[in-house]
Amino acid sequence: MSNESEDLRRRSHRRRPPANYQQNNDDDDDLNDKDPNDDADDDYDPDDDIDYELADLRAKEARRQAQRRAQRARYRARHPDRVAASQARFRAKRSRDSIKSARYRAEHKEQVLARKKLYRERNREFLAVAKKYYKETHRARVVAATKRYRARHPERVAEARKRYREKHRDRFAEYD
């Protein structure tokens, strides 16, 4: 008998609603009280609730990230020796990886070039967008690099201009 009562007690929490559950207290006779001409809820848009919830979630996430940044800054201020050691381990690991990569690239030049070519062929549109974005975001750096290239390689630049003029001769004829 006591075993059965323990089973009932053990399972009883599954039958009850959670503590924060709000029961519906609407009676059936409330349905008759509603005015059929009352259109108060016609302008209700459920997407508005979603937008508010999304804004709340984003604000909460921004607060959490700010709190986390402050926490990291405090840790770095309190333990500079630990941070320096961690950074040294990170750099050492990455340098080993870069040495391995350099060795692989040196030993397998043909394979690396073939894979680069294949990647460029398969991702042509993505690479074009990425290049354009880089040029827009790093305009001063790109201009400086172009000037350095033209100063170092004037013969290549002259040859490229000559090829361009020959290829687009009809365009230049319009301006003459």
Secondary structure, DSSP 8 states (H G I E B T S, - for coil): -HHHHHHHHHHHHHHS--TT-------TTHHHHS-TT--TTTT--HHHHHHHHHHHHHHHHHHHHHHHHHHHHHHHHH-HHHHHHHHHHHHHHHHHHHHHHHHHHHHTHHHHHHHHHHHHHHTHHHHHHHHHHHHHHTHHHHHHHHHHHHHH-HHHHHHHHHHHHHHTHHHHHHH-
